[in-house]
Amino acid sequence: MQNVVMYATGYCPYCQRAEMLLQQRGVENIEKIRIDVDRTKRDEMIERTGRRTVPQIYIGDTHVGGSDDLAALDRAGKLLPLLNGEA
């Protein structure tokens, strides 16, 4: 299973929803980078993704985007192959 990294805050319902979907698809470990705890990580996220909102999710080296992007990927049947390194 690919490594999953998620830029998040502690109070974000979209982050929680994304985490629940990932767990439902078998992800046991999500590396959370809390941009509300370390402000330099917010700048890192913006530079890396070009986006200002959380969550911002990486599966392996692939930037998936946010919660809605993750859900759309799942609906298209592309999330599990990406998680399994098949995409």
Secondary structure, 3 states (H helix, E strand, C coil): CCCEEEEECCCCHHHHHHHHHHHHCCCCCEEEEECCCCHHHHHHHHHHHCCCCCCEEEECCEEEECHHHHHHHHHCCCHHHHHCCCC
